Amino acid sequence: MDDVRILGGDRRDILGEGPLWSARENALYWVDILGQRLNRLSLADDRVKSWDMPEPIGWVIERERAPGFIAGFRSGIAYLSLDPLRITPLASPEPDRPGNRFNDAKADAVGRIWAGTMPMDGALPTGALYRLDPDGAISRVDDGYTIANGPAISPDGHWLYHTDTKLRTVFRYALRDDASLGPRGTFIRFENGWGFPDGMTFDAEGGLWIAHWGTGCVGRFDGLGKRERVIALPASQITSCAFAGSDLDRLFVTSAALGVDEPAGGALFEVDPGCRGLPTCRFGG
């Protein structure tokens, strides 16, 4: 097993997700979706601070034009400020799907957010993929997801990757200049024994790092979708990963304690990826 650090002492997440590197704060943010909590790890001293949320929270993304965040909740998308806590609703695109929640999201280099929804019980394909533009307009760009996960944008900005964890499949769309998407195509179908694809991120060399739910590892895939490296972790339910640090050479990995009895289940991990990541993009609004 590669060298693995556990951060945050004995604290554990029910469903840790959505790691976000904040260069302006020298900190890593991540959420506990079912624990309804936002966490912050200071890279200066490894201290963790948490904020309780009023409902399940799937992700946060920093804003470019103002302090604070955009966040995806069960009820929709909102502006989020901390200390004092302030939540201002922005968009609720699924009033006809009350059983859904937002699950995972990424911003692109233009300042748009790509975010997926899923049913709370993960049973039926009622989830969708949305684009939130910097002016606040939101569009449904694809539909029929059961467990929408891990948006990732290729380093050249030409491709959007999105996962349906239940189908064990990572899809790929051409990302056009007008922000429309090409047809959905299959990029990776997880093999038996790999578990289920969850959150993901690109490194600067074009490698796609994917969290493997159920098999306790993160894997790096090349441009053809071939798995070429695996880093094992001491927890089975691995949920997402993000590069962080001043040189973007530290890989942080979230996990879940949900449904398992493991000492490290739900911990935040750090591993050495042997490569660098890409700068974190912010929401342009």
BALOBA-1460 file (C-alpha; in Angstrom, 3 decimals):
// residues 285
<rec num="1" residu="m" x="0.000" y="0.000" z="0.000"/>
<rec num="2" residu="d" x="1.297" y="3.468" z="-0.862"/>
<rec num="3" residu="d" x="1.998" y="5.788" z="2.051"/>
<rec num="4" residu="v" x="-1.356" y="7.065" z="3.339"/>
<rec num="5" residu="r" x="-2.060" y="9.792" z="5.888"/>
<rec num="6" residu="i" x="-5.342" y="10.100" z="7.789"/>
<rec num="7" residu="l" x="-6.310" y="13.712" z="8.497"/>
<rec num="8" residu="g" x="-8.644" y="15.133" z="11.111"/>
<rec num="9" residu="g" x="-7.982" y="12.724" z="13.956"/>
<rec num="10" residu="d" x="-10.863" y="10.438" z="14.884"/>
<rec num="11" residu="r" x="-13.612" y="12.401" z="13.136"/>
<rec num="12" residu="r" x="-15.458" y="10.439" z="10.440"/>
<rec num="13" residu="d" x="-18.028" y="11.303" z="7.752"/>
<rec num="14" residu="i" x="-21.190" y="9.338" z="7.103"/>
<rec num="15" residu="l" x="-20.807" y="10.199" z="3.412"/>
<rec num="16" residu="g" x="-17.735" y="12.340" z="2.771"/>
<rec num="17" residu="e" x="-17.668" y="13.892" z="-0.711"/>
<rec num="18" residu="g" x="-16.831" y="16.891" z="-2.885"/>
<rec num="19" residu="p" x="-13.236" y="17.814" z="-1.906"/>
<rec num="20" residu="l" x="-12.388" y="21.352" z="-3.055"/>
<rec num="21" residu="w" x="-8.963" y="22.993" z="-2.923"/>
<rec num="22" residu="s" x="-9.045" y="26.692" z="-1.992"/>
<rec num="23" residu="a" x="-5.755" y="28.361" z="-2.937"/>
<rec num="24" residu="r" x="-6.858" y="31.689" z="-1.490"/>
<rec num="25" residu="e" x="-7.426" y="30.082" z="1.919"/>
<rec num="26" residu="n" x="-4.703" y="27.406" z="1.763"/>
<rec num="27" residu="a" x="-7.411" y="24.963" z="2.791"/>
<rec num="28" residu="l" x="-9.338" y="21.933" z="1.609"/>
<rec num="29" residu="y" x="-13.127" y="21.935" z="1.898"/>
<rec num="30" residu="w" x="-15.309" y="18.854" z="1.688"/>
<rec num="31" residu="v" x="-18.837" y="17.852" z="2.657"/>
<rec num="32" residu="d" x="-20.524" y="15.121" z="4.645"/>
<rec num="33" residu="i" x="-23.702" y="14.786" z="2.605"/>
<rec num="34" residu="l" x="-25.792" y="12.732" z="5.005"/>
<rec num="35" residu="g" x="-24.138" y="14.234" z="8.090"/>
<rec num="36" residu="q" x="-25.291" y="17.625" z="6.715"/>
<rec num="37" residu="r" x="-21.923" y="19.229" z="7.371"/>
<rec num="38" residu="l" x="-19.264" y="21.275" z="5.584"/>
<rec num="39" residu="n" x="-15.650" y="20.661" z="6.677"/>
<rec num="40" residu="r" x="-12.478" y="22.713" z="6.232"/>
<rec num="41" residu="l" x="-8.916" y="21.440" z="6.643"/>
<rec num="42" residu="s" x="-6.259" y="24.130" z="7.047"/>
<rec num="43" residu="l" x="-3.091" y="22.990" z="5.311"/>
<rec num="44" residu="a" x="-1.102" y="25.341" z="7.548"/>
<rec num="45" residu="d" x="-1.776" y="23.354" z="10.722"/>
<rec num="46" residu="d" x="-3.980" y="20.346" z="9.771"/>
<rec num="47" residu="r" x="-6.835" y="21.679" z="11.894"/>
<rec num="48" residu="v" x="-10.397" y="20.843" z="10.864"/>
<rec num="49" residu="k" x="-13.371" y="23.163" z="11.328"/>
<rec num="50" residu="s" x="-16.960" y="22.147" z="10.547"/>
<rec num="51" residu="w" x="-20.275" y="23.882" z="9.945"/>
<rec num="52" residu="d" x="-23.648" y="22.180" z="10.375"/>
<rec num="53" residu="m" x="-26.044" y="22.593" z="7.454"/>
<rec num="54" residu="p" x="-29.870" y="22.578" z="7.546"/>
<rec num="55" residu="e" x="-30.189" y="19.834" z="4.911"/>
<rec num="56" residu="p" x="-28.044" y="17.399" z="2.890"/>
<rec num="57" residu="i" x="-25.262" y="19.253" z="1.055"/>
<rec num="58" residu="g" x="-23.581" y="17.678" z="-1.975"/>
<rec num="59" residu="w" x="-20.844" y="20.173" z="-2.896"/>
<rec num="60" residu="v" x="-19.400" y="23.661" z="-2.600"/>
<rec num="61" residu="i" x="-17.549" y="25.695" z="-5.246"/>
<rec num="62" residu="e" x="-15.839" y="29.015" z="-4.632"/>
<rec num="63" residu="r" x="-17.130" y="32.211" z="-6.253"/>
<rec num="64" residu="e" x="-14.859" y="34.337" z="-8.435"/>
<rec num="65" residu="r" x="-16.551" y="37.735" z="-8.045"/>
<rec num="66" residu="a" x="-17.384" y="37.597" z="-4.347"/>
<rec num="67" residu="p" x="-16.334" y="35.822" z="-1.166"/>
<rec num="68" residu="g" x="-18.078" y="32.608" z="-0.265"/>
<rec num="69" residu="f" x="-19.425" y="29.699" z="-2.253"/>
<rec num="70" residu="i" x="-22.083" y="28.249" z="-4.467"/>
<rec num="71" residu="a" x="-23.480" y="25.078" z="-2.870"/>
<rec num="72" residu="g" x="-25.677" y="22.208" z="-3.999"/>
<rec num="73" residu="f" x="-28.291" y="21.159" z="-1.440"/>
<rec num="74" residu="r" x="-31.180" y="18.737" z="-1.459"/>
<rec num="75" residu="s" x="-33.539" y="21.637" z="-2.178"/>
<rec num="76" residu="g" x="-31.442" y="23.241" z="-4.916"/>
<rec num="77" residu="i" x="-28.486" y="25.573" z="-5.501"/>
<rec num="78" residu="a" x="-27.712" y="28.467" z="-3.167"/>
<rec num="79" residu="y" x="-25.112" y="31.086" z="-2.322"/>
<rec num="80" residu="l" x="-23.321" y="30.108" z="0.877"/>
<rec num="81" residu="s" x="-21.372" y="32.315" z="3.274"/>
<rec num="82" residu="l" x="-19.678" y="31.193" z="6.490"/>
<rec num="83" residu="d" x="-19.074" y="32.940" z="9.824"/>
<rec num="84" residu="p" x="-21.864" y="33.931" z="10.045"/>
<rec num="85" residu="l" x="-23.642" y="31.176" z="8.159"/>
<rec num="86" residu="r" x="-25.884" y="32.579" z="5.431"/>
<rec num="87" residu="i" x="-27.682" y="30.582" z="2.724"/>
<rec num="88" residu="t" x="-29.387" y="32.441" z="-0.124"/>
<rec num="89" residu="p" x="-31.346" y="30.290" z="-2.622"/>
<rec num="90" residu="l" x="-30.408" y="30.734" z="-6.279"/>
<rec num="91" residu="a" x="-32.033" y="27.925" z="-8.286"/>
<rec num="92" residu="s" x="-34.362" y="24.995" z="-7.641"/>
<rec num="93" residu="p" x="-34.539" y="23.170" z="-10.977"/>
<rec num="94" residu="e" x="-36.427" y="20.060" z="-9.848"/>
<rec num="95" residu="p" x="-39.694" y="21.018" z="-8.122"/>
<rec num="96" residu="d" x="-41.271" y="18.017" z="-9.838"/>
<rec num="97" residu="r" x="-38.666" y="15.621" z="-8.358"/>
<rec num="98" residu="p" x="-38.929" y="16.111" z="-4.576"/>
<rec num="99" residu="g" x="-37.062" y="12.890" z="-3.841"/>
<rec num="100" residu="n" x="-33.863" y="14.134" z="-5.504"/>
<rec num="101" residu="r" x="-30.806" y="15.997" z="-4.236"/>
<rec num="102" residu="f" x="-27.668" y="17.492" z="-5.750"/>
<rec num="103" residu="n" x="-24.733" y="15.101" z="-5.474"/>
<rec num="104" residu="d" x="-21.546" y="16.307" z="-7.186"/>
<rec num="105" residu="a" x="-20.302" y="19.244" z="-9.277"/>
<rec num="106" residu="k" x="-17.322" y="20.953" z="-10.892"/>
<rec num="107" residu="a" x="-16.673" y="24.420" z="-12.301"/>
<rec num="108" residu="d" x="-15.007" y="24.827" z="-15.686"/>
<rec num="109" residu="a" x="-12.451" y="27.403" z="-16.838"/>
<rec num="110" residu="v" x="-15.216" y="29.686" z="-18.153"/>
<rec num="111" residu="g" x="-16.848" y="29.846" z="-14.713"/>
<rec num="112" residu="r" x="-19.814" y="27.559" z="-15.367"/>
<rec num="113" residu="i" x="-20.860" y="24.804" z="-12.960"/>
<rec num="114" residu="w" x="-21.760" y="21.301" z="-14.129"/>
<rec num="115" residu="a" x="-23.791" y="19.490" z="-11.472"/>
<rec num="116" residu="g" x="-25.687" y="16.219" z="-11.207"/>
<rec num="117" residu="t" x="-28.727" y="15.213" z="-9.186"/>
<rec num="118" residu="m" x="-29.855" y="11.821" z="-7.935"/>
<rec num="119" residu="p" x="-32.678" y="10.284" z="-5.893"/>
<rec num="120" residu="m" x="-32.001" y="10.186" z="-2.154"/>
<rec num="121" residu="d" x="-32.401" y="6.397" z="-2.161"/>
<rec num="122" residu="g" x="-30.354" y="5.854" z="-5.353"/>
<rec num="123" residu="a" x="-33.039" y="3.561" z="-6.744"/>
<rec num="124" residu="l" x="-34.491" y="5.009" z="-9.963"/>
<rec num="125" residu="p" x="-33.009" y="7.035" z="-12.859"/>
<rec num="126" residu="t" x="-34.649" y="10.334" z="-11.882"/>
<rec num="127" residu="g" x="-31.356" y="12.265" z="-11.726"/>
<rec num="128" residu="a" x="-30.103" y="14.735" z="-14.298"/>
<rec num="129" residu="l" x="-27.081" y="16.797" z="-15.334"/>
<rec num="130" residu="y" x="-27.310" y="20.608" z="-15.170"/>
<rec num="131" residu="r" x="-25.255" y="23.601" z="-16.284"/>
<rec num="132" residu="l" x="-25.299" y="26.730" z="-14.128"/>
<rec num="133" residu="d" x="-24.044" y="29.811" z="-15.989"/>
<rec num="134" residu="p" x="-22.352" y="32.781" z="-14.266"/>
<rec num="135" residu="d" x="-25.484" y="34.895" z="-14.768"/>
<rec num="136" residu="g" x="-27.490" y="32.393" z="-12.686"/>
<rec num="137" residu="a" x="-29.313" y="30.736" z="-15.592"/>
<rec num="138" residu="i" x="-29.609" y="26.967" z="-15.181"/>
<rec num="139" residu="s" x="-30.211" y="24.392" z="-17.916"/>
<rec num="140" residu="r" x="-30.893" y="20.668" z="-17.833"/>
<rec num="141" residu="v" x="-28.401" y="19.223" z="-20.342"/>
<rec num="142" residu="d" x="-28.952" y="15.480" z="-19.844"/>
<rec num="143" residu="d" x="-31.314" y="13.211" z="-17.965"/>
<rec num="144" residu="g" x="-31.838" y="9.653" z="-16.775"/>
<rec num="145" residu="y" x="-29.102" y="9.288" z="-14.145"/>
<rec num="146" residu="t" x="-29.535" y="7.116" z="-11.052"/>
<rec num="147" residu="i" x="-26.390" y="8.075" z="-9.115"/>
<rec num="148" residu="a" x="-24.896" y="11.070" z="-10.914"/>
<rec num="149" residu="n" x="-21.294" y="11.542" z="-9.887"/>
<rec num="150" residu="g" x="-17.902" y="13.058" z="-10.498"/>
<rec num="151" residu="p" x="-18.107" y="15.671" z="-13.224"/>
<rec num="152" residu="a" x="-14.614" y="16.342" z="-14.589"/>
<rec num="153" residu="i" x="-13.461" y="18.575" z="-17.423"/>
<rec num="154" residu="s" x="-10.448" y="17.597" z="-19.545"/>
<rec num="155" residu="p" x="-7.387" y="19.876" z="-19.261"/>
<rec num="156" residu="d" x="-7.979" y="21.243" z="-22.764"/>
<rec num="157" residu="g" x="-11.631" y="22.022" z="-21.939"/>
<rec num="158" residu="h" x="-12.950" y="19.997" z="-24.882"/>
<rec num="159" residu="w" x="-14.526" y="17.098" z="-22.989"/>
<rec num="160" residu="l" x="-16.890" y="16.709" z="-20.041"/>
<rec num="161" residu="y" x="-16.884" y="13.430" z="-18.120"/>
<rec num="162" residu="h" x="-19.808" y="12.334" z="-15.944"/>
<rec num="163" residu="t" x="-20.579" y="9.075" z="-14.159"/>
<rec num="164" residu="d" x="-23.598" y="7.000" z="-13.351"/>
<rec num="165" residu="t" x="-22.211" y="5.043" z="-10.428"/>
<rec num="166" residu="k" x="-25.031" y="2.519" z="-10.457"/>
<rec num="167" residu="l" x="-24.264" y="1.634" z="-14.091"/>
<rec num="168" residu="r" x="-20.521" y="1.405" z="-13.277"/>
<rec num="169" residu="t" x="-19.940" y="3.667" z="-16.261"/>
<rec num="170" residu="v" x="-18.050" y="6.898" z="-16.922"/>
<rec num="171" residu="f" x="-19.600" y="8.792" z="-19.831"/>
<rec num="172" residu="r" x="-17.984" y="11.434" z="-22.013"/>
<rec num="173" residu="y" x="-19.465" y="14.388" z="-23.889"/>
<rec num="174" residu="a" x="-17.857" y="16.783" z="-26.339"/>
<rec num="175" residu="l" x="-17.978" y="20.227" z="-24.719"/>
<rec num="176" residu="r" x="-18.654" y="22.740" z="-27.471"/>
<rec num="177" residu="d" x="-17.690" y="26.429" z="-27.556"/>
<rec num="178" residu="d" x="-21.330" y="27.471" z="-27.037"/>
<rec num="179" residu="a" x="-21.483" y="25.299" z="-23.853"/>
<rec num="180" residu="s" x="-23.723" y="22.700" z="-25.483"/>
<rec num="181" residu="l" x="-22.813" y="19.036" z="-25.201"/>
<rec num="182" residu="g" x="-22.340" y="16.416" z="-27.868"/>
<rec num="183" residu="p" x="-23.936" y="12.974" z="-27.571"/>
<rec num="184" residu="r" x="-23.284" y="10.905" z="-24.470"/>
<rec num="185" residu="g" x="-20.658" y="8.228" z="-25.114"/>
<rec num="186" residu="t" x="-19.225" y="5.497" z="-22.909"/>
<rec num="187" residu="f" x="-15.605" y="6.172" z="-21.906"/>
<rec num="188" residu="i" x="-14.969" y="3.609" z="-19.133"/>
<rec num="189" residu="r" x="-17.066" y="0.684" z="-17.963"/>
<rec num="190" residu="f" x="-15.749" y="-0.618" z="-14.641"/>
<rec num="191" residu="e" x="-14.694" y="-4.250" z="-14.704"/>
<rec num="192" residu="n" x="-15.837" y="-6.829" z="-12.178"/>
<rec num="193" residu="g" x="-13.727" y="-6.409" z="-9.055"/>
<rec num="194" residu="w" x="-13.154" y="-2.691" z="-9.554"/>
<rec num="195" residu="g" x="-16.167" y="-1.603" z="-7.507"/>
<rec num="196" residu="f" x="-18.129" y="1.444" z="-8.694"/>
<rec num="197" residu="p" x="-16.807" y="4.734" z="-10.141"/>
<rec num="198" residu="d" x="-17.462" y="7.733" z="-7.906"/>
<rec num="199" residu="g" x="-15.894" y="11.207" z="-7.816"/>
<rec num="200" residu="m" x="-13.013" y="12.043" z="-10.147"/>
<rec num="201" residu="t" x="-10.496" y="14.690" z="-11.168"/>
<rec num="202" residu="f" x="-7.825" y="15.265" z="-13.819"/>
<rec num="203" residu="d" x="-4.112" y="15.742" z="-13.280"/>
<rec num="204" residu="a" x="-2.034" y="18.153" z="-15.355"/>
<rec num="205" residu="e" x="-0.815" y="15.337" z="-17.628"/>
<rec num="206" residu="g" x="-4.356" y="14.342" z="-18.624"/>
<rec num="207" residu="g" x="-4.698" y="11.358" z="-16.297"/>
<rec num="208" residu="l" x="-8.181" y="10.852" z="-14.877"/>
<rec num="209" residu="w" x="-8.231" y="9.885" z="-11.200"/>
<rec num="210" residu="i" x="-11.370" y="8.039" z="-10.093"/>
<rec num="211" residu="a" x="-12.507" y="7.019" z="-6.616"/>
<rec num="212" residu="h" x="-13.502" y="3.326" z="-6.465"/>
<rec num="213" residu="w" x="-16.536" y="2.851" z="-4.218"/>
<rec num="214" residu="g" x="-16.530" y="-0.614" z="-2.682"/>
<rec num="215" residu="t" x="-12.933" y="-1.639" z="-3.374"/>
<rec num="216" residu="g" x="-10.878" y="0.789" z="-1.290"/>
<rec num="217" residu="c" x="-8.731" y="2.600" z="-3.828"/>
<rec num="218" residu="v" x="-8.298" y="5.423" z="-6.312"/>
<rec num="219" residu="g" x="-7.243" y="4.625" z="-9.870"/>
<rec num="220" residu="r" x="-5.575" y="6.655" z="-12.602"/>
<rec num="221" residu="f" x="-6.824" y="6.164" z="-16.163"/>
<rec num="222" residu="d" x="-5.088" y="7.275" z="-19.342"/>
<rec num="223" residu="g" x="-6.581" y="9.077" z="-22.331"/>
<rec num="224" residu="l" x="-7.909" y="5.817" z="-23.775"/>
<rec num="225" residu="g" x="-9.659" y="4.820" z="-20.555"/>
<rec num="226" residu="k" x="-7.079" y="2.221" z="-19.503"/>
<rec num="227" residu="r" x="-6.456" y="1.866" z="-15.769"/>
<rec num="228" residu="e" x="-2.700" y="2.230" z="-15.320"/>
<rec num="229" residu="r" x="-2.228" y="2.867" z="-11.601"/>
<rec num="230" residu="v" x="-4.025" y="2.038" z="-8.346"/>
<rec num="231" residu="i" x="-3.461" y="3.470" z="-4.853"/>
<rec num="232" residu="a" x="-4.975" y="1.331" z="-2.089"/>
<rec num="233" residu="l" x="-6.627" y="2.913" z="0.957"/>
<rec num="234" residu="p" x="-7.629" y="1.473" z="4.352"/>
<rec num="235" residu="a" x="-11.358" y="2.019" z="3.788"/>
<rec num="236" residu="s" x="-13.694" y="0.429" z="1.254"/>
<rec num="237" residu="q" x="-16.156" y="3.210" z="0.412"/>
<rec num="238" residu="i" x="-13.932" y="5.719" z="-1.421"/>
<rec num="239" residu="t" x="-15.934" y="8.657" z="-2.761"/>
<rec num="240" residu="s" x="-13.835" y="11.393" z="-4.387"/>
<rec num="241" residu="c" x="-10.414" y="13.011" z="-4.720"/>
<rec num="242" residu="a" x="-8.822" y="16.407" z="-5.341"/>
<rec num="243" residu="f" x="-5.335" y="17.811" z="-5.831"/>
<rec num="244" residu="a" x="-4.312" y="20.482" z="-3.342"/>
<rec num="245" residu="g" x="-1.361" y="22.385" z="-1.912"/>
<rec num="246" residu="s" x="0.739" y="25.227" z="-3.264"/>
<rec num="247" residu="d" x="2.277" y="22.943" z="-5.894"/>
<rec num="248" residu="l" x="-0.917" y="20.912" z="-6.472"/>
<rec num="249" residu="d" x="1.068" y="17.743" z="-5.789"/>
<rec num="250" residu="r" x="-0.969" y="16.448" z="-2.814"/>
<rec num="251" residu="l" x="-3.974" y="14.210" z="-3.447"/>
<rec num="252" residu="f" x="-6.742" y="14.241" z="-0.842"/>
<rec num="253" residu="v" x="-9.352" y="11.489" z="-0.848"/>
<rec num="254" residu="t" x="-12.756" y="11.349" z="0.857"/>
<rec num="255" residu="s" x="-14.588" y="8.261" z="2.065"/>
<rec num="256" residu="a" x="-17.802" y="7.113" z="3.743"/>
<rec num="257" residu="a" x="-18.672" y="5.228" z="6.919"/>
<rec num="258" residu="l" x="-22.098" y="4.460" z="5.458"/>
<rec num="259" residu="g" x="-22.918" y="0.760" z="5.659"/>
<rec num="260" residu="v" x="-19.494" y="-0.385" z="6.876"/>
<rec num="261" residu="d" x="-17.797" y="-1.075" z="10.199"/>
<rec num="262" residu="e" x="-14.215" y="0.025" z="9.525"/>
<rec num="263" residu="p" x="-11.861" y="2.072" z="11.731"/>
<rec num="264" residu="a" x="-10.940" y="4.343" z="8.805"/>
<rec num="265" residu="g" x="-14.317" y="4.364" z="7.052"/>
<rec num="266" residu="g" x="-15.387" y="7.986" z="6.597"/>
<rec num="267" residu="a" x="-11.864" y="9.384" z="7.056"/>
<rec num="268" residu="l" x="-10.122" y="12.000" z="4.949"/>
<rec num="269" residu="f" x="-6.915" y="10.626" z="3.443"/>
<rec num="270" residu="e" x="-3.836" y="12.087" z="1.780"/>
<rec num="271" residu="v" x="-1.695" y="10.109" z="-0.668"/>
<rec num="272" residu="d" x="1.271" y="10.947" z="-2.893"/>
<rec num="273" residu="p" x="0.034" y="10.839" z="-6.509"/>
<rec num="274" residu="g" x="3.456" y="11.333" z="-8.083"/>
<rec num="275" residu="c" x="2.084" y="14.085" z="-10.329"/>
<rec num="276" residu="r" x="0.472" y="17.516" z="-10.164"/>
<rec num="277" residu="g" x="-3.116" y="18.560" z="-10.502"/>
<rec num="278" residu="l" x="-4.843" y="21.471" z="-12.197"/>
<rec num="279" residu="p" x="-5.822" y="24.782" z="-10.555"/>
<rec num="280" residu="t" x="-9.315" y="24.803" z="-9.073"/>
<rec num="281" residu="c" x="-11.853" y="26.640" z="-11.213"/>
<rec num="282" residu="r" x="-14.382" y="28.975" z="-9.562"/>
<rec num="283" residu="f" x="-17.950" y="29.908" z="-10.351"/>
<rec num="284" residu="g" x="-17.926" y="33.087" z="-12.440"/>
<rec num="285" residu="g" x="-20.883" y="34.728" z="-10.672"/>
